[in-house]
Amino acid sequence: MLGRRLLAAVGLLAATVSGMTVEAQEAASGAPGKPVAYRVEASIMGGYRFMGDLTSAGEAPFQSVDLSNTPTWGVTLAYDVSPGLAVEAQYSYARPEATWIPWDSAQSRYQFEIGVQDFQLAGLVQVPIEGPDFLVYAGLGGGASILDTPQAVGDTVKFSFSLSLGVKRYYSSHVGLRFEARWIPAYLWTSPEGVDICDVNDICFNTGSRYMQQLELRAGATFRF
């Protein structure tokens, strides 16, 4: 009789300890069926940017500037305000080659590279697809684009905004992949006089009243904490 009671007590103790262990594991990883509430996410992105050309407005020594398509890279840092909404700081960089097209085809064309740095603060709306580890998102942001020309004082800061559409796929608790298409129009000027962008020889192009169009396709690794 004593042996049976001892075995029953040991069994009850083992069941209790086992239940406590399971509860502790669930508490550490989130309730059953619910994702862990990660708040911070950082991404490293790379891809290719398609640049729109600039055409002259009014009197200018060149009729247009052709901007080449070019590789791009960037980083992001996001904070989840809620499961479906995040605020994200974005930085990206591209260096297209600018070809200055003169009115007279007999004249020489000038070429040099322009650095384009984009700083955006965006809001992301995130929707889970087939579970919490596969998200589709859309983003709207605003900020500035910096045009870095070879001229010593050629850095030009212009207002820009961004629209993005992408997907995130997480393969572990903290690591995943991210794919994104992003449109970044930079607002160059509002008046007919425009703004001058110059090379090292002080050969300048007047931008006139227009946007500089940028469309990039990029992908990278994303890390959540």
Number of C-alpha atoms within 10 A of each C-alpha: 6 7 8 9 10 11 12 12 12 12 12 12 12 12 12 11 12 12 12 12 12 11 14 12 13 14 12 10 14 13 12 10 9 11 14 14 13 14 14 16 18 19 20 19 22 19 18 17 24 18 21 17 16 21 18 20 17 13 12 18 16 19 18 21 23 17 22 16 19 15 16 21 18 20 17 17 18 20 19 18 13 13 15 13 17 20 20 21 17 20 17 18 19 22 20 21 18 20 17 22 21 17 13 11 8 7 9 10 13 13 15 16 17 21 17 19 18 25 21 22 20 22 23 23 18 21 17 16 13 8 11 15 15 18 19 18 19 19 20 19 20 18 18 19 27 20 18 19 20 17 14 10 9 17 16 16 17 17 18 22 20 21 18 20 16 18 19 22 19 18 11 10 14 12 16 18 18 21 19 19 18 19 18 24 20 23 18 20 16 13 11 14 15 18 17 15 20 18 18 12 8 11 14 16 24 24 26 22 18 19 20 18 16 17 19 22 19 21 21 18 18 22 18 19 13
